[in-house]
């Protein structure tokens, strides 16, 4: 059993509203290297921790964690449509193992996944199906959220499962860092918005296009006085990446949801996927991590970072 970890920020705005070409090229080079690292590792299995953005999971039934045995991309924000290549029996074994470790996780035999799941697969493997993958969706945008110590326990249980496999396993974490795109809240929402948040599956192409247009419009003013959304917080982002790189994962147990939302943005909670990924890695023992890249990019509404790690 050998393990490689890659955690990447994602942004639905890449290619729709870009920063200056030199920054796009800079990020592209980092992604080229990430893909080369994955190809050299040649994983036999990918464990993918990702969020959902009200595309597959809604308030009619909002689990804190869900493991998919089958999943289909909704194709939002220029990501491809199609099914992921999920080893169903192994995914079920994972669910049973997690339950035996006293961690509650939901199960889906037909999950819809969005760019939070598919963008990182395309960037690191070039395909939705090149390698077997088990997606684990962690609620990161729909409050109330469970505490960060529960995320660490989930990752630890999955890491223990990985240790039982005689496979090369790539652990991916998709999301974060600091950011606050125009994602509505259920509390105080107008009736039509509330209906979408509760049961908005399979929107029309026109509705999806309008949603994406609202995100682009927010990006065009993000970080200016016109914008009421929480600005990017490079200090918070770098401190979080340092915490992971320095093997100080237990410090996340003290993270407070409302404090993070105020300091770095409500969607910063996508870093839960990074916490779970590193907890799964830490279950293998001490590790060495490198901060491959970081830049706050207003045009993408993203504190954009990439971090890699392997067991010592």
Secondary structure, 3 states (H helix, E strand, C coil): CEEEEEEECCCCCCCCCCCCHHHHHHHHHHHHHHHHHHHHHCCCEEEEEECCCCCCCECCECCCEEEECCEEEECCCCCCEEECCCCHHHHHHHHHHHHHCCCCCEEECCEEECHHHHHHHHHHHCCCCCCCEEEEEECCCCCCCCCHHHHHHHHHHHHHHHHCCCCEEEEEEECCCCCCCCCCCCCCCCHHHHHHHHHCCCCCHHHHHHHHHHHHHHHHHCCCCCCCCCCCCHHHHHHHHHHHHCCCHHHHHHCCHHHHHHHHCHHHHHHHHHHHHHHHHHCCCCEEEEEEEEEEEHHHCEEEEEEEEEEC
